[in-house]
Amino acid sequence: MRVLCTTQTPCEHSIRTFSTLLCLSMFLGCLCPFGHIAPAFAAPVSVGQDVNALVDEIQSATKQVQTALDEVHQLQTDIDILATEILTLEEQTLPAQRKQALQSTRDEYKMRHSSINILVALLSLDSFASLTNLAKYLAVIQSKHVSELDILKQTKTELEEKLQQLSTAKDKAISKQNEASRSLKRAQTAHDELLRRAKSSNEPEAVAAGEAREQVAEHIRAAEQELAATNASTNVQNPETNSQNTSATTSPNTTTNEHATNNQPSHDSNSPSSSTETSISSSATESSSQDARGWKTGIASYYGIDDGFLGETTANGSIVTESSMGIAMLGVPFGTRVEITYRGVSVIAVVNDRGPYVDGRVIDMQPAVARALGFLSVGVDRVSYRFL
């Protein structure tokens, strides 16, 4: 009888295992060709993925630039409409209503001080109907006086609300412009990375990056041009006068004595150079700092009151009147709207003249602007301003 031995030496076990694996691999090889089951030997897919990610980043960033600028354009339209409405209120509506309110106040004063005469007139009437009619007439006059004052108060409130809306819209527009700038910078950074890869020695990556760079270059150029045009139309650059007017540490509430010590007018609408963009000495010219919301500070003065300029023609052909909300600036296009604040009061003024011609000053205000800001008792001081 034959006895089977089931035990195996380690060597025999290894040989048997290797044979089994060899047979299995040959079987799989028959089912699938070698080249189809070995994707690990192909070029890395991360190369194309990285390039595509950069292209997506550029396209996303340039789209965000356009979206932000579309909002800026809409906000600028709102700002222009509000500025026009505010200027109408400042130059036309309020002066007329102030005149009516002043006349009503005078009439009311006269009525109160002639109350004895009114009482005599009432007692001298010969019929109750006449008495009633006179009483009604006096009541209507009294109501009209009160109404004129209420209308003036409502208009002032409306003006304040519109100024607040305009200021908020301008802040948001500048924020959107900054957002567009950041998005464009992100697109340019990704584009620079594509350029670097296009110049690399890695052939597949260089080819892919080069092709992608050509596809997105036009998007970036268009975004750059759009942003530049928007910045140019919504932020007027102003060549300021000398360094004396640009110190950010000077409080806008600090009154200077320059007006009292300098008897020469700060503005000359009859100057031969007043109708051109006058340049002053290079030593007196520099750009002032601008904060994140577009605000600048500079020294302002006023003209048109007791100096012979009232009723004169400005450099752009306007007339200096008691109600004109015009200002003189150097190097700023005519028609530019400027938001000016002083000691918590804001106005919207429009550039319609050239000046001031005193070193260190930036703005020369016409009578209505100076009155609205409470500037008549000050003469010369630092204000905050920004272009709309």
C-alpha positions in Angstrom: 0.0 0.0 0.0 1.3 3.3 -1.0 1.2 6.3 1.4 0.9 9.8 0.0 3.0 12.5 1.7 1.2 15.9 2.0 4.0 17.8 3.4 6.1 20.1 1.1 9.4 21.7 1.5 9.6 25.6 1.4 11.4 25.4 -2.0 8.6 23.3 -3.5 5.9 25.7 -2.1 7.6 28.8 -3.7 7.9 27.1 -7.1 4.3 26.1 -7.0 3.2 29.7 -6.1 5.3 31.2 -8.9 3.9 28.8 -11.4 0.4 29.7 -10.4 1.0 33.5 -10.8 2.7 33.0 -14.1 -0.3 31.0 -15.5 -2.7 33.7 -14.2 -0.7 36.5 -15.8 -0.6 34.6 -19.1 -4.4 34.1 -18.9 -5.0 37.8 -18.3 -2.7 38.7 -21.2 -4.8 36.7 -23.5 -7.9 38.6 -22.5 -6.4 42.1 -22.6 -3.6 43.4 -24.8 -0.7 44.7 -22.7 -0.9 48.3 -23.9 -4.5 48.6 -22.7 -4.0 47.7 -19.2 -1.0 49.8 -18.4 -2.3 53.4 -18.2 0.5 54.1 -15.7 2.9 54.2 -18.6 1.1 57.1 -20.4 1.9 60.8 -20.0 0.7 62.2 -16.7 -2.8 63.7 -16.9 -1.9 66.3 -14.2 -0.2 68.4 -16.9 -3.4 69.1 -18.8 -5.4 69.4 -15.6 -3.1 72.2 -14.3 -3.2 74.1 -17.5 -7.0 73.8 -17.7 -7.3 75.0 -14.1 -5.3 78.1 -14.9 -7.5 78.8 -18.0 -10.6 78.4 -15.8 -9.1 80.8 -13.3 -8.4 83.4 -16.0 -11.9 83.1 -17.5 -13.5 83.3 -14.1 -11.5 86.3 -13.1 -12.1 88.2 -16.3 -15.8 87.5 -16.0 -15.8 88.9 -12.5 -14.1 92.0 -13.8 -16.9 92.5 -16.4 -19.6 91.9 -13.8 -18.1 94.4 -11.4 -17.7 97.0 -14.1 -21.3 96.5 -15.2 -22.3 97.4 -11.7 -20.0 100.4 -11.6 -21.6 101.7 -14.8 -25.1 101.3 -13.4 -24.0 103.0 -10.2 -22.4 105.8 -12.1 -25.7 106.3 -14.0 -27.4 106.6 -10.6 -24.8 109.0 -9.3 -25.1 111.2 -12.4 -28.9 111.4 -12.0 -28.6 112.1 -8.3 -26.0 114.8 -8.8 -28.2 116.5 -11.4 -31.2 116.4 -9.0 -29.1 117.8 -6.2 -27.6 120.6 -8.3 -31.2 121.5 -9.3 -32.3 121.6 -5.7 -29.2 123.6 -4.6 -29.2 126.2 -7.5 -32.9 126.6 -8.3 -35.4 125.0 -5.8 -33.9 126.0 -2.5 -33.0 129.6 -3.4 -36.6 130.2 -4.6 -38.1 128.5 -1.5 -35.8 130.4 0.8 -36.9 133.6 -0.8 -40.6 132.7 -0.3 -40.0 131.6 3.3 -38.2 134.8 4.0 -41.0 136.9 2.6 -43.5 134.8 4.6 -41.6 135.4 7.8 -41.5 139.1 7.2 -45.2 139.2 6.5 -45.9 137.2 9.6 -43.8 139.6 11.6 -45.7 142.6 10.2 -49.0 140.9 11.0 -48.0 140.2 14.6 -46.8 143.8 15.1 -49.9 145.2 13.6 -52.4 143.1 15.6 -53.9 146.2 17.2 -54.8 147.6 13.7 -56.3 144.2 12.7 -58.4 144.2 15.9 -59.6 147.7 15.2 -60.5 146.6 11.7 -62.4 143.6 13.0 -64.4 145.8 15.5 -65.3 148.3 12.8 -67.0 145.8 10.6 -70.7 146.3 10.2 -71.8 142.7 9.7 -71.1 139.3 11.0 -70.5 138.0 7.4 -67.7 140.6 6.8 -66.2 139.6 10.1 -66.2 135.9 9.1 -64.7 136.6 5.8 -61.9 138.7 7.2 -61.1 136.0 9.8 -61.0 133.4 7.1 -58.7 135.6 5.1 -56.3 136.1 8.0 -56.3 132.3 8.7 -55.4 131.6 5.1 -52.5 134.0 5.2 -51.3 132.5 8.5 -51.5 129.0 7.0 -49.6 130.1 3.9 -46.8 131.4 6.1 -46.5 128.1 7.9 -46.7 126.1 4.7 -43.8 128.0 3.1 -41.6 127.1 6.0 -42.7 123.5 5.9 -42.0 123.2 2.2 -38.5 124.6 2.8 -37.9 122.2 5.6 -39.1 119.2 3.4 -36.8 120.3 0.5 -33.8 120.4 2.9 -34.6 117.0 4.1 -35.0 115.7 0.5 -31.6 117.3 -0.3 -29.9 115.6 2.6 -31.4 112.2 1.7 -30.2 112.5 -1.9 -26.7 113.5 -0.8 -26.6 110.4 1.4 -27.8 108.2 -1.4 -25.2 109.7 -3.8 -22.4 109.3 -1.2 -23.4 105.6 -0.6 -23.6 104.9 -4.4 -20.2 106.5 -4.9 -18.7 104.4 -2.1 -20.1 101.2 -3.6 -18.9 102.2 -7.1 -15.4 102.6 -5.9 -15.6 99.3 -4.0 -16.7 97.6 -7.2 -13.8 99.2 -9.1 -11.4 97.9 -6.5 -13.0 94.5 -6.8 -12.6 94.6 -10.6 -8.9 95.5 -10.1 -8.3 92.6 -7.8 -10.0 90.2 -10.2 -7.9 91.5 -13.1 -4.7 91.1 -11.1 -5.7 87.5 -10.3 -6.2 86.8 -14.1 -2.9 88.4 -14.9 -1.1 86.3 -12.3 -2.6 83.1 -13.8 -1.7 84.3 -17.3 1.9 84.8 -16.1 2.0 81.3 -14.9 0.7 80.0 -18.2 3.5 82.0 -19.9 6.1 80.5 -17.6 4.8 77.0 -18.4 4.7 77.7 -22.1 8.5 78.5 -21.9 9.3 75.4 -19.8 11.3 72.5 -21.1 8.4 70.0 -20.4 7.2 69.6 -24.0 3.6 68.4 -23.4 3.0 71.1 -20.7 4.7 73.8 -22.9 2.5 73.1 -25.9 -0.7 73.0 -23.8 0.1 76.2 -22.0 1.0 78.0 -25.2 -2.2 77.1 -26.8 -4.2 78.1 -23.7 -2.4 81.4 -23.4 -3.4 82.5 -26.9 -7.0 81.7 -26.1 -7.2 83.8 -23.0 -4.9 86.7 -23.9 -7.7 88.6 -25.6 -10.0 88.3 -22.6 -7.4 89.9 -20.4 -6.7 92.7 -22.8 -10.4 93.5 -23.1 -10.7 93.5 -19.3 -7.7 95.8 -18.9 -9.1 98.3 -21.5 -12.6 98.2 -19.9 -11.1 98.8 -16.4 -8.9 101.6 -17.6 -11.8 103.3 -19.4 -14.0 103.1 -16.3 -11.3 104.4 -14.0 -10.7 107.4 -16.4 -14.4 108.2 -16.5 -15.1 108.0 -12.8 -11.9 109.3 -11.2 -10.6 112.6 -12.6 -7.0 113.1 -11.8 -6.3 116.5 -10.4 -2.9 118.2 -10.4 -2.9 119.7 -7.0 -1.1 122.8 -5.8 2.0 122.7 -3.6 2.8 120.6 -0.7 1.4 123.1 1.8 -2.1 121.8 1.0 -1.6 118.1 1.1 -0.7 117.3 4.7 -3.0 114.6 5.9 -2.3 115.5 9.5 -4.0 118.9 9.3 -7.5 118.8 10.7 -10.2 120.0 8.3 -11.7 121.9 11.2 -8.6 124.0 11.7 -9.1 127.6 10.4 -6.1 129.3 8.8 -5.4 133.0 8.8 -4.4 133.1 5.2 -7.5 134.9 4.0 -7.0 137.7 6.5 -3.3 138.2 5.7 -3.5 137.9 2.0 -5.6 140.7 0.4 -4.9 139.6 -3.2 -7.8 137.7 -4.7 -7.3 134.0 -5.0 -9.1 133.9 -8.3 -8.9 135.9 -11.5 -11.6 135.0 -14.1 -10.2 137.7 -16.4 -6.7 136.3 -16.4 -5.5 135.5 -20.0 -4.8 131.9 -18.9 -8.0 131.3 -17.1 -9.7 129.7 -20.1 -7.0 127.1 -20.4 -5.7 124.4 -18.2 -3.2 126.6 -16.4 0.0 125.1 -15.2 1.8 126.5 -12.2 5.4 126.2 -11.2 6.7 122.7 -10.9 7.9 123.3 -7.3 4.2 124.0 -6.4 2.7 121.0 -8.0 2.1 117.5 -6.6 -0.7 115.0 -6.3 -2.4 114.7 -3.0 -3.1 111.4 -1.3 -6.4 109.7 -1.9 -8.1 107.3 0.5 -9.8 104.1 -0.4 -13.1 105.9 -1.0 -11.7 108.5 -3.4 -11.5 111.4 -0.9 -8.8 114.0 -1.1 -8.1 117.0 1.1 -7.0 120.5 0.1 -7.2 124.1 0.9 -10.3 126.0 -0.3 -11.3 129.6 -0.6 -14.2 131.5 -2.1 -14.9 134.4 -4.4 -17.8 136.4 -5.7 -18.7 138.3 -2.5 -17.5 141.9 -2.2 -14.6 141.3 -4.6 -16.1 142.4 -7.9 -16.5 138.9 -9.3 -20.2 138.6 -8.7 -22.0 138.8 -12.1 -18.7 138.2 -14.0 -18.3 135.4 -16.6 -16.4 132.3 -15.7 -13.9 130.5 -17.9 -16.5 128.2 -19.4 -19.0 131.1 -20.0 -21.2 130.7 -16.9 -22.1 133.7 -14.8 -21.1 134.0 -11.1 -24.4 134.5 -9.2 -25.6 134.3 -5.6 -27.1 130.9 -6.3 -24.5 129.3 -8.6 -23.0 126.1 -7.3 -19.8 126.5 -9.3 -16.2 126.2 -8.3 -12.8 126.9 -9.9 -10.1 124.2 -10.2 -7.0 123.8 -12.2 -6.6 120.9 -14.6 -10.1 119.5 -14.0 -12.5 119.2 -17.0 -15.4 121.7 -17.0 -18.6 120.0 -16.0 -17.0 117.7 -13.5 -19.2 117.2 -10.4 -17.4 117.4 -7.1 -18.6 116.3 -3.7 -17.2 118.6 -1.0 -17.5 118.2 2.7 -16.6 120.6 5.5 -17.4 120.2 9.2 -20.1 117.6 8.6 -21.8 119.5 5.8 -21.8 118.2 2.2 -22.6 119.8 -1.2 -22.3 119.0 -4.8 -20.6 121.6 -6.9 -19.6 121.7 -10.6 -16.3 122.9 -12.1 -17.0 125.9 -14.3 -14.0 128.1 -13.8 -10.2 128.1 -13.6 -8.4 128.9 -10.4 -7.4 129.4 -7.6 -4.1 131.2 -8.5 -2.7 131.3 -5.0 -0.1 128.7 -4.3 -1.4 126.1 -1.8 -5.1 126.3 -2.7 -7.0 123.7 -4.6 -10.6 124.9 -4.8 -12.1 128.4 -5.2 -15.9 128.3 -4.4 -18.6 130.6 -5.7 -21.1 132.2 -3.2 -23.7 129.5 -3.0 -21.1 126.8 -2.3 -19.4 128.8 0.4 -22.7 129.7 2.0 -24.0 126.1 2.0 -20.7 124.9 3.7 -20.8 127.7 6.3 -17.5 129.0 4.8 -18.2 132.7 4.7 -16.9 133.3 8.3 -13.9 131.1 7.6 -12.5 132.4 4.3 -9.8 129.8 3.8 -9.6 126.3 5.2 -9.0 122.7 4.4 -11.9 120.7 2.9 -12.4 117.1 1.8 -13.6 116.5 -1.7 -13.9 113.8 -4.4 -14.8 113.7 -8.0 -18.1 112.1 -9.1 
